[in-house]
Amino acid sequence: MFLNLLARTLYGAAMDSNNSSPRSFTLPSFLLCLSLCTHLCLGTDELDENQSLSGNQTLTSSGGDFALGFFTPGKSSYSYIGIWYNKVREPTIVWVANRDNPVTDRYSTELKISDGNLIIVNGSQVPVWSTNLRTSSSGSNSMMAVLRDDGNFALKDRPNSSVTLWQSFDHLTHMWLPGAKFGIDKRKNTSQVLTSWKNAEDPSTGLFSLQLQPSSEYFIWWNMSFRYYTTGKWDSKDKVYDNVPGLRANTVFDFIFVDNENESYFIFTKKKGVTTPSGFVMHISGQVHGLFWLPSHQWSMIWSQPQRQCEVHNFCGPFGVCSESTVNFCSCLPGFSRTSLRDWNLSDMSSGCKRNSSLSCALSTSTGERDQFLLSSNMKLPTDSQSLPVRDANECRLSCLNNCSCTAYAFEDNACSIWIGDLFNAQQLAQGDPTGSSFYLRLAASDVEDPSKKSNVTAIVAGSVSSAVAILAIVLFRVWRWRRRATVTTKTVEGSLIAFAYRDLQVATKSFLEKLGGGGFGSVFKGTLPDSSHIAVKKLESISQGEKQFRAEVSTIGIIQHVNLARLRGFCSEGDKRLLVYDFMPNGSLDYHLFYRKDSKTLDWKKRYRIALGTARGLAYLHEKCRDCIIHCDIKPENILLDAEFCPKVADFGLAKLIGRDFSRVLTTMRGTRGYLAPEWISGVAITAKVDVYSYGMMLFEFVSGRRNSELLENGAIKFFPTWAARKVSEGGDLLELLDLNLEANVDTEELTRICRVACWCVQDEETHRPSMGQVVSILEGVLDVNLPQIPRALQLIHDHQEHIVFFTKSWSSNRSPRMERNTLTASVQNQNSTPSTNSKS
């Protein structure tokens, strides 16, 4: 009670100070009170029957990892009892007691033990929340609640007792922590549910829930009434879910499934050596996020399901439209506006959108106008449509118009569909998506431009002018159309690709005058659009696809957006001409800065490491985050572009798919750069994403040395840098000897060691022994560490026979790496039985 009174006194004094009250208290008094509160409030992990918790008082677990007390989310005026990570800089709540019963005054509210229960009571001693145990206290004042270092808050019958009467791990709210069971109690016929917050400032029960089913699969529910995602069945042998193959490559957690006559549950624990804060959250986005705290003091989402935001049921609410290409995903259909701007700003779009104008349904007495229909194209249609037997599109339209409850209709393939009431789950697809459909949205006449009125006005004006003026108008109109065609490239639709005319790109590039570079896929030219923005235009070669298929593939590439992937702005497909348009990167490609730059501005180690990490993140996104795994097939410094801030952008991803059947023919000219080609590709077996890992590893060696991996010596032999580097790494030698001399040893030695080891593991002969790009990202971020790699056998053979490797072609120069045809030495190499061992770093 003394601390409670003290806290209220401090709070009241501070409020009076803010209100310019004559009341005051001195700094020594404040420091004295603060020292008392700090000592008494934070010095224990236990709460007994003689104590209570209120105001800013907290319990702290014995190891200091977790804290429990009152918290107020964001700008909310309500407070809650919760548990949070205590050593994480970003406030992260992991459990909430009174999530649906907040309090307004934390200083008059108490958490205490009473009548054998943990309870929260307000200033009037009215219970706000309780553990609701049927057992009662023995009156011995021996019950105790303990906050453990795994984040579990447990109520025991006496100190040091092994009997737990109640624990927060049995009553999960929105987050699943390591060590907590998450499943079904068959004896009580109850199941645990992870439920999202309502919004970013309201931890009350939200719309999205994760729940284990008797079939051992997890469902994600909307409003506990509609299932929109399932993990599929659990494979106990491979310890993986059917729809979550990413668990197979997991290097952080161990998952255990228990099923007996009393209970069925999953429990996950951190692998040996992993101490970093982590957990799974049922997020307000409707996705389950796997979170891992990085040494850079931020959360990293290492896993999420479902992978696409627009797969979440009713995410954008009624009359909302979802798009994967926009930043906030949700917008309103034409003629609608957001129902609650505040909710949308707090990432809760469930209220959806409202009409700007009311429907009249029948003839309006005031305007005499009936409702109109507006075409919405390239959409994934809303859900819950009804079919009507009609003869044609006009009858379908009239059927909807004459039904006052009908809000939209569609007529495709001679079938009529109508929607009654609110529209849900409409999705705007990328331009050119072959799966797109159209529907007609019912709007008030005032929200739709009437084309007949426009035509009448045009006819009256045209009839009133002289024939000479009409001819002049036609001439001006043709000039306007010509100028509009010349500037069409500057008009974009958010989230869509621009279909450029070939003539526009000719003008923009001055007939393809300034060539930036070229490769197996084609040549790249610099261009300038009418709005003065710069672009890079790639003229593709060896394209055998038809226009429809080409547009579909380009559309797939266009919706892939990541900070470390080059953004595709548009394309051109006219006749046999196929061109792609990208943002122009002012700092060019990585190879120039590593190998050819003659000025004093050497790419410093900090930039090199940031480029290596960014490139890995981009490749991990292509391999693991896209709906279909995209193998780049041509990772090398030439295809890593740098923007004005030296942020890396992986270019040319997805182009192998565009080449289609001719890809194997292009392979001989496009691939073969010595040092980047994986052994299994040369031997002709089916390739996987691990070919990109191999190429990335070879490129890392060049980050370190600042020169090409293959160096032509005066005697005609080739010095292969990765062989020397691999031996240095495996033998624990001085890695500074590998470093680019221009860096003058200005390097983070831990990062140098990390990047060299990663490179060696990436170039292992056996693809299964190479890490995934997701694992590479974790290693470079400092989350995971790896043991010393062995020298790949291919590199060992090259070292053993280095003096015999001589190339006779005279066309190679020091400014260009030699091309390599089928290398029988590398192709015949036997695979090593070695694999990287990863351990997490705290």
ZAMARGU-4260 file (C-alpha; in steps of 0.2 Angstrom, whole numbers, plus 5000, padded with zeros to 4 digits):
<rodrens>
0) 5000/5000/5000 | 5014/5012/5004 | 5022/5009/4986 | 5004/5011/4979 | 5002/5028/4988
5) 5020/5033/4983 | 5017/5029/4965 | 5000/5039/4965 | 5009/5054/4973 | 5023/5054/4960
10) 5010/5052/4946 | 4999/5066/4953 | 5014/5078/4956 | 5019/5075/4938 | 5002/5079/4932
15) 5001/5095/4942 | 5018/5100/4935 | 5012/5097/4917 | 4997/5108/4921 | 5008/5122/4929
20) 5001/5119/4946 | 5009/5128/4960 | 5011/5111/4969 | 5029/5104/4967 | 5042/5092/4973
25) 5060/5093/4974 | 5073/5082/4963 | 5080/5074/4979 | 5063/5068/4984 | 5060/5061/4967
30) 5076/5052/4967 | 5073/5045/4984 | 5056/5038/4979 | 5062/5032/4963 | 5076/5022/4971
35) 5063/5014/4983 | 5052/5009/4969 | 5066/5002/4959 | 5072/4992/4973 | 5056/4985/4979
40) 5047/4983/4962 | 5060/4975/4952 | 5069/4964/4964 | 5059/4948/4963 | 5051/4935/4952
45) 5038/4930/4965 | 5021/4936/4971 | 5014/4929/4987 | 4997/4931/4996 | 5004/4946/5006
50) 5009/4956/4991 | 5000/4964/4976 | 5006/4972/4960 | 5000/4989/4954 | 5005/5005/4945
55) 5022/5003/4937 | 5028/4989/4948 | 5034/4973/4939 | 5040/4956/4942 | 5056/4950/4933
60) 5061/4932/4930 | 5077/4926/4939 | 5087/4927/4923 | 5080/4944/4918 | 5073/4938/4902
65) 5055/4942/4905 | 5045/4955/4915 | 5027/4955/4921 | 5016/4970/4925 | 5004/4983/4918
70) 5007/4990/4901 | 4998/5002/4889 | 4999/4999/4871 | 5003/5013/4860 | 4992/5028/4862
75) 4978/5018/4870 | 4970/5025/4886 | 4968/5007/4893 | 4980/4996/4903 | 4983/4977/4904
80) 4993/4965/4914 | 5005/4956/4903 | 5022/4948/4901 | 5035/4955/4889 | 5053/4951/4884
85) 5063/4961/4896 | 5080/4962/4887 | 5073/4966/4870 | 5074/4984/4865 | 5058/4984/4855
90) 5043/4982/4867 | 5036/4964/4863 | 5021/4958/4873 | 5020/4938/4874 | 5005/4936/4885
95) 4990/4946/4891 | 4979/4942/4906 | 4964/4954/4905 | 4965/4956/4886 | 4946/4958/4885
100) 4944/4967/4901 | 4956/4982/4901 | 4957/4995/4916 | 4958/5014/4915 | 4969/5017/4931
105) 4983/5005/4934 | 4987/5013/4950 | 4971/5009/4959 | 4971/4991/4951 | 4980/4977/4959
110) 4985/4959/4954 | 4986/4948/4969 | 4982/4931/4976 | 4965/4929/4984 | 4955/4914/4989
115) 4966/4902/4979 | 4966/4912/4963 | 4976/4925/4954 | 4965/4940/4952 | 4965/4957/4945
120) 4953/4969/4955 | 4950/4988/4951 | 4949/5002/4964 | 4932/4996/4970 | 4938/4979/4973
125) 4928/4972/4958 | 4936/4957/4950 | 4942/4961/4932 | 4951/4945/4928 | 4954/4928/4938
130) 4961/4911/4935 | 4945/4904/4941 | 4951/4889/4950 | 4939/4879/4960 | 4951/4875/4974
135) 4952/4888/4988 | 4966/4894/4999 | 4970/4884/5014 | 4972/4900/5024 | 4991/4897/5027
140) 4996/4912/5016 | 5008/4900/5007 | 5002/4901/4989 | 5014/4909/4977 | 5015/4915/4959
145) 5032/4914/4950 | 5037/4922/4934 | 5050/4909/4926 | 5064/4913/4914 | 5055/4904/4900
150) 5041/4917/4901 | 5028/4906/4910 | 5019/4913/4925 | 5014/4899/4937 | 5003/4898/4952
155) 5009/4886/4966 | 5002/4880/4982 | 5018/4884/4992 | 5036/4890/4988 | 5047/4877/4979
160) 5032/4866/4976 | 5032/4854/4961 | 5013/4856/4960 | 5007/4869/4948 | 4989/4875/4951
165) 4988/4886/4935 | 5001/4893/4922 | 5000/4905/4908 | 5007/4892/4896 | 4991/4883/4897
170) 4981/4899/4893 | 4991/4906/4878 | 4984/4922/4870 | 4993/4927/4854 | 5011/4921/4856
175) 5018/4903/4857 | 5035/4903/4866 | 5048/4889/4866 | 5044/4876/4879 | 5025/4879/4879
180) 5013/4865/4874 | 5001/4870/4861 | 4987/4857/4858 | 4972/4848/4864 | 4967/4842/4881
185) 4957/4826/4878 | 4951/4824/4896 | 4943/4841/4897 | 4939/4841/4878 | 4947/4858/4876
190) 4960/4865/4864 | 4972/4880/4865 | 4970/4894/4853 | 4982/4907/4848 | 4971/4923/4843
195) 4978/4939/4836 | 4976/4956/4844 | 4962/4967/4837 | 4974/4980/4831 | 4991/4987/4835
200) 4984/4996/4851 | 4971/4984/4856 | 4976/4967/4863 | 4958/4961/4864 | 4953/4945/4855
205) 4955/4948/4836 | 4948/4939/4821 | 4962/4927/4817 | 4966/4911/4826 | 4977/4896/4825
210) 4971/4880/4832 | 4977/4862/4832 | 4965/4849/4825 | 4962/4831/4831 | 4970/4826/4814
215) 4987/4834/4820 | 4986/4848/4807 | 4984/4866/4812 | 4970/4877/4805 | 4970/4896/4804
220) 4952/4903/4806 | 4944/4919/4802 | 4932/4923/4817 | 4933/4905/4822 | 4920/4901/4808
225) 4930/4900/4792 | 4946/4890/4789 | 4957/4898/4776 | 4973/4889/4779 | 4979/4872/4784
230) 4997/4866/4787 | 4992/4849/4781 | 4996/4832/4790 | 5011/4830/4801 | 5024/4818/4794
235) 5032/4811/4811 | 5046/4803/4801 | 5052/4818/4792 | 5046/4830/4805 | 5038/4842/4793
240) 5020/4847/4788 | 5014/4844/4770 | 5011/4863/4767 | 5026/4869/4777 | 5041/4861/4768
245) 5052/4875/4775 | 5052/4867/4792 | 5064/4854/4784 | 5078/4867/4783 | 5075/4874/4800
250) 5091/4877/4810 | 5084/4885/4825 | 5070/4875/4833 | 5066/4856/4837 | 5048/4851/4835
255) 5041/4837/4845 | 5023/4830/4843 | 5015/4820/4857 | 4999/4811/4855 | 4992/4800/4869
260) 4975/4796/4877 | 4975/4811/4888 | 4982/4825/4876 | 4988/4829/4859 | 5001/4844/4857
265) 5016/4851/4849 | 5030/4858/4859 | 5046/4867/4851 | 5062/4870/4859 | 5078/4880/4853
270) 5092/4870/4847 | 5108/4868/4857 | 5117/4884/4859 | 5102/4895/4854 | 5097/4908/4867
275) 5090/4922/4856 | 5072/4928/4860 | 5060/4919/4848 | 5043/4913/4846 | 5027/4911/4835
280) 5014/4925/4834 | 4996/4924/4827 | 4998/4942/4820 | 4985/4955/4816 | 4988/4952/4798
285) 4980/4935/4799 | 4997/4926/4796 | 5007/4916/4808 | 5024/4924/4810 | 5040/4915/4816
290) 5051/4929/4825 | 5069/4929/4829 | 5078/4943/4838 | 5093/4949/4828 | 5110/4955/4836
295) 5106/4971/4826 | 5092/4974/4839 | 5077/4971/4828 | 5065/4956/4825 | 5067/4946/4810
300) 5052/4936/4802 | 5060/4919/4798 | 5044/4911/4793 | 5026/4915/4789 | 5010/4906/4784
305) 5000/4909/4773 | 5014/4916/4763 | 5004/4929/4753 | 4994/4942/4762 | 4979/4942/4750
310) 4976/4923/4755 | 4970/4929/4772 | 4951/4928/4772 | 4942/4945/4773 | 4958/4954/4777
315) 4952/4970/4769 | 4934/4969/4775 | 4918/4972/4765 | 4920/4981/4749 | 4939/4981/4751
320) 4951/4975/4738 | 4968/4967/4741 | 4983/4968/4731 | 5000/4960/4734 | 5009/4974/4724
325) 5004/4989/4736 | 5012/4993/4752 | 4997/4992/4763 | 4989/4978/4753 | 4971/4985/4755
330) 4961/4999/4746 | 4943/5002/4743 | 4933/4998/4727 | 4928/5013/4716 | 4914/5023/4724
335) 4919/5017/4742 | 4930/5025/4755 | 4937/5018/4772 | 4924/5015/4785 | 4937/5019/4800
340) 4953/5028/4795 | 4959/5026/4813 | 4957/5007/4812 | 4966/5006/4795 | 4980/5016/4802
345) 4981/5003/4816 | 4982/4989/4803 | 4964/4983/4806 | 4955/4984/4790 | 4941/4972/4795
350) 4929/4987/4795 | 4932/4988/4776 | 4924/5002/4766 | 4907/5011/4765 | 4898/5018/4750
355) 4901/5036/4745 | 4883/5038/4739 | 4868/5028/4744 | 4860/5017/4731 | 4843/5021/4724
360) 4838/5004/4718 | 4822/5009/4710 | 4819/5026/4701 | 4824/5040/4712 | 4810/5053/4714
365) 4823/5067/4716 | 4835/5063/4702 | 4825/5050/4691 | 4842/5040/4689 | 4844/5022/4692
370) 4860/5014/4699 | 4874/5010/4687 | 4887/4997/4685 | 4906/5000/4684 | 4917/4987/4676
375) 4932/4981/4688 | 4944/4971/4677 | 4959/4960/4680 | 4952/4954/4697 | 4951/4938/4707
380) 4932/4938/4710 | 4924/4941/4727 | 4918/4925/4736 | 4900/4919/4740 | 4893/4922/4723
385) 4876/4915/4717 | 4873/4907/4700 | 4858/4913/4689 | 4851/4904/4674 | 4850/4918/4660
390) 4852/4919/4641 | 4864/4933/4639 | 4874/4947/4648 | 4860/4959/4647 | 4848/4948/4656
395) 4862/4945/4669 | 4863/4964/4671 | 4845/4966/4673 | 4843/4952/4685 | 4855/4961/4697
400) 4848/4978/4694 | 4830/4973/4698 | 4836/4965/4714 | 4839/4979/4727 | 4851/4967/4737
405) 4862/4963/4722 | 4878/4973/4723 | 4888/4966/4708 | 4887/4954/4694 | 4898/4945/4682
410) 4895/4936/4665 | 4909/4925/4659 | 4908/4909/4648 | 4889/4911/4646 | 4887/4910/4665
415) 4879/4923/4676 | 4885/4926/4694 | 4878/4939/4706 | 4883/4944/4723 | 4871/4949/4737
420) 4875/4961/4751 | 4893/4965/4755 | 4908/4960/4744 | 4922/4951/4752 | 4940/4945/4746
425) 4940/4954/4730 | 4958/4955/4724 | 4967/4965/4711 | 4979/4955/4701 | 4994/4961/4692
430) 4992/4967/4674 | 4993/4953/4662 | 4989/4939/4674 | 4980/4926/4664 | 4969/4921/4679
435) 4961/4938/4680 | 4942/4940/4678 | 4930/4955/4677 | 4914/4959/4687 | 4902/4974/4687
440) 4900/4984/4703 | 4884/4992/4707 | 4886/5010/4712 | 4874/5026/4713 | 4872/5035/4697
445) 4881/5050/4704 | 4897/5039/4707 | 4897/5033/4688 | 4901/5044/4673 | 4886/5042/4661
450) 4894/5039/4644 | 4877/5044/4635 | 4877/5061/4643 | 4895/5064/4637 | 4890/5058/4619
455) 4875/5070/4619 | 4886/5085/4624 | 4899/5080/4611 | 4886/5079/4597 | 4878/5096/4601
460) 4895/5104/4601 | 4901/5095/4585 | 4885/5100/4577 | 4886/5119/4581 | 4904/5122/4574
465) 4908/5125/4556 | 4916/5112/4545 | 4933/5121/4545 | 4933/5121/4564 | 4929/5102/4564
470) 4943/5098/4552 | 4955/5108/4564 | 4948/5099/4579 | 4952/5082/4570 | 4970/5088/4566
475) 4972/5094/4584 | 4965/5078/4590 | 4977/5067/4580 | 4992/5078/4586 | 4986/5075/4604
480) 4985/5056/4601 | 5002/5056/4594 | 5009/5066/4609 | 5000/5055/4621 | 5007/5040/4613
485) 5024/5047/4615 | 5021/5050/4634 | 5012/5035/4638 | 5027/5027/4646 | 5026/5040/4661
490) 5008/5034/4666 | 5009/5020/4678 | 4996/5011/4689 | 5002/5007/4706 | 5006/4988/4707
495) 5005/4986/4688 | 5018/4984/4674 | 5018/4995/4659 | 5015/4988/4642 | 5027/4999/4632
500) 5026/5002/4614 | 5042/4997/4604 | 5043/5014/4597 | 5042/5022/4614 | 5057/5012/4619
505) 5066/5017/4603 | 5064/5035/4607 | 5068/5033/4626 | 5085/5024/4621 | 5089/5035/4606
510) 5088/5020/4595 | 5097/5009/4608 | 5112/5020/4607 | 5120/5019/4624 | 5124/5001/4629
515) 5126/4997/4647 | 5131/4979/4645 | 5126/4962/4639 | 5125/4943/4642 | 5117/4927/4637
520) 5100/4934/4639 | 5103/4950/4628 | 5110/4967/4629 | 5105/4982/4640 | 5103/5000/4635
525) 5101/5016/4645 | 5085/5026/4642 | 5076/5041/4648 | 5057/5043/4649 | 5048/5059/4646
530) 5047/5063/4664 | 5066/5063/4664 | 5068/5047/4674 | 5081/5035/4669 | 5078/5017/4664
535) 5088/5001/4659 | 5080/4992/4644 | 5085/4974/4641 | 5082/4967/4623 | 5079/4948/4626
540) 5086/4936/4614 | 5081/4918/4609 | 5063/4920/4615 | 5052/4906/4608 | 5036/4909/4618
545) 5020/4916/4611 | 5014/4934/4617 | 5001/4927/4629 | 5013/4915/4638 | 5027/4929/4638
550) 5015/4941/4646 | 5010/4928/4659 | 5028/4925/4664 | 5032/4943/4664 | 5017/4947/4675
555) 5024/4933/4688 | 5041/4942/4688 | 5033/4959/4690 | 5023/4955/4706 | 5039/4950/4715
560) 5046/4965/4725 | 5060/4965/4737 | 5072/4978/4742 | 5086/4968/4736 | 5078/4963/4719
565) 5079/4974/4703 | 5062/4981/4700 | 5053/4977/4684 | 5044/4993/4678 | 5037/4986/4662
570) 5039/4976/4646 | 5037/4976/4627 | 5030/4962/4617 | 5027/4967/4598 | 5029/4954/4585
575) 5046/4945/4589 | 5052/4959/4599 | 5053/4955/4618 | 5060/4969/4630 | 5060/4972/4648
580) 5061/4989/4657 | 5070/4991/4674 | 5074/5005/4685 | 5091/5012/4681 | 5105/5009/4694
585) 5117/5024/4695 | 5131/5014/4702 | 5131/5001/4689 | 5135/4983/4692 | 5146/4975/4706
590) 5160/4969/4695 | 5165/4986/4690 | 5168/4991/4708 | 5177/4975/4712 | 5188/4972/4697
595) 5189/4987/4686 | 5188/5003/4696 | 5204/5013/4693 | 5201/5028/4705 | 5205/5028/4723
600) 5187/5024/4729 | 5189/5006/4733 | 5174/4997/4739 | 5177/4997/4758 | 5173/4981/4768
605) 5157/4988/4776 | 5149/4991/4759 | 5155/4974/4753 | 5148/4965/4768 | 5132/4974/4766
610) 5131/4970/4748 | 5134/4951/4752 | 5121/4951/4765 | 5108/4960/4754 | 5111/4949/4739
615) 5109/4934/4750 | 5092/4941/4756 | 5086/4944/4739 | 5091/4926/4734 | 5082/4919/4749
620) 5067/4928/4745 | 5067/4920/4727 | 5070/4903/4734 | 5059/4902/4749 | 5046/4916/4750
625) 5039/4916/4732 | 5024/4905/4728 | 5035/4895/4717 | 5054/4893/4720 | 5063/4904/4707
630) 5081/4898/4703 | 5091/4913/4696 | 5104/4902/4687 | 5116/4916/4683 | 5123/4923/4699
635) 5139/4933/4697 | 5145/4951/4700 | 5138/4957/4683 | 5120/4953/4689 | 5122/4962/4705
640) 5117/4980/4703 | 5120/4995/4715 | 5108/5009/4718 | 5114/5027/4723 | 5116/5021/4741
645) 5125/5005/4736 | 5110/4994/4740 | 5112/4978/4730 | 5098/4973/4718 | 5099/4955/4711
650) 5095/4957/4692 | 5089/4945/4679 | 5080/4934/4691 | 5066/4923/4683 | 5073/4926/4665
655) 5078/4908/4663 | 5060/4904/4664 | 5056/4916/4650 | 5069/4908/4638 | 5059/4892/4639
660) 5064/4878/4628 | 5079/4887/4621 | 5087/4889/4638 | 5098/4874/4636 | 5104/4881/4620
665) 5108/4898/4627 | 5117/4889/4642 | 5133/4887/4632 | 5135/4906/4629 | 5126/4912/4644
670) 5134/4901/4657 | 5152/4894/4659 | 5161/4908/4667 | 5175/4900/4676 | 5171/4898/4695
675) 5152/4901/4695 | 5146/4885/4688 | 5140/4871/4700 | 5147/4853/4697 | 5130/4845/4696
680) 5125/4857/4682 | 5140/4853/4671 | 5137/4834/4674 | 5119/4836/4666 | 5108/4831/4681
685) 5092/4841/4686 | 5097/4857/4695 | 5089/4864/4711 | 5091/4881/4720 | 5108/4875/4727
690) 5116/4880/4710 | 5113/4898/4715 | 5120/4894/4732 | 5136/4888/4724 | 5137/4903/4712
695) 5135/4914/4727 | 5148/4906/4737 | 5161/4908/4722 | 5156/4926/4721 | 5159/4928/4740
700) 5178/4924/4737 | 5178/4938/4725 | 5171/4950/4738 | 5186/4945/4749 | 5200/4946/4736
705) 5194/4960/4726 | 5198/4951/4710 | 5192/4937/4698 | 5193/4920/4705 | 5203/4914/4690
710) 5219/4923/4687 | 5230/4921/4672 | 5248/4919/4676 | 5263/4924/4665 | 5267/4905/4661
715) 5249/4903/4655 | 5243/4893/4670 | 5228/4898/4680 | 5228/4903/4698 | 5212/4898/4706
720) 5209/4909/4721 | 5195/4898/4729 | 5207/4884/4731 | 5220/4894/4741 | 5206/4902/4751
725) 5198/4886/4755 | 5214/4878/4762 | 5217/4894/4772 | 5200/4893/4780 | 5200/4874/4783
730) 5218/4875/4791 | 5213/4890/4802 | 5226/4901/4794 | 5228/4920/4794 | 5213/4925/4783
735) 5220/4943/4781 | 5232/4936/4768 | 5216/4933/4757 | 5210/4951/4759 | 5210/4963/4745
740) 5226/4973/4747 | 5217/4989/4743 | 5207/4988/4759 | 5224/4989/4769 | 5217/4976/4782
745) 5203/4988/4787 | 5191/4974/4790 | 5180/4967/4804 | 5189/4950/4807 | 5174/4942/4813
750) 5164/4946/4798 | 5179/4941/4787 | 5180/4924/4795 | 5161/4922/4794 | 5160/4926/4775
755) 5175/4915/4771 | 5167/4900/4780 | 5150/4903/4772 | 5159/4904/4755 | 5167/4887/4758
760) 5151/4878/4763 | 5142/4886/4748 | 5154/4878/4736 | 5153/4860/4743 | 5152/4847/4729
765) 5137/4838/4736 | 5122/4850/4734 | 5114/4843/4750 | 5129/4849/4760 | 5127/4867/4755
770) 5117/4878/4766 | 5100/4886/4760 | 5101/4905/4756 | 5090/4907/4771 | 5103/4899/4782
775) 5116/4910/4774 | 5106/4926/4778 | 5105/4920/4797 | 5124/4916/4797 | 5129/4933/4789
780) 5117/4942/4801 | 5126/4934/4816 | 5112/4923/4821 | 5120/4907/4817 | 5138/4901/4817
785) 5146/4887/4807 | 5160/4875/4810 | 5176/4874/4800 | 5172/4867/4783 | 5182/4854/4774
790) 5190/4858/4757 | 5178/4853/4743 | 5185/4839/4733 | 5184/4848/4717 | 5195/4862/4724
795) 5207/4850/4731 | 5209/4841/4714 | 5212/4858/4706 | 5225/4862/4720 | 5234/4845/4717
800) 5235/4848/4698 | 5236/4867/4698 | 5253/4866/4689 | 5245/4856/4675 | 5230/4867/4671
805) 5235/4877/4656 | 5224/4886/4644 | 5229/4890/4626 | 5216/4902/4620 | 5224/4919/4617
810) 5207/4928/4617 | 5206/4930/4636 | 5212/4946/4644 | 5215/4952/4661 | 5199/4962/4660
815) 5187/4947/4656 | 5186/4931/4665 | 5189/4916/4653 | 5175/4905/4647 | 5175/4887/4651
820) 5167/4873/4641 | 5162/4856/4649 | 5176/4854/4662 | 5179/4835/4663 | 5190/4838/4679
825) 5176/4846/4689 | 5162/4835/4681 | 5171/4819/4687 | 5174/4825/4705 | 5167/4813/4718
830) 5156/4821/4732 | 5162/4824/4750 | 5152/4817/4764 | 5152/4833/4774 | 5139/4845/4780
835) 5139/4862/4789 | 5135/4862/4807 | 5125/4877/4813 | 5124/4884/4830 | 5114/4899/4835
840) 5123/4914/4843 | 5114/4924/4857
</rodrens>
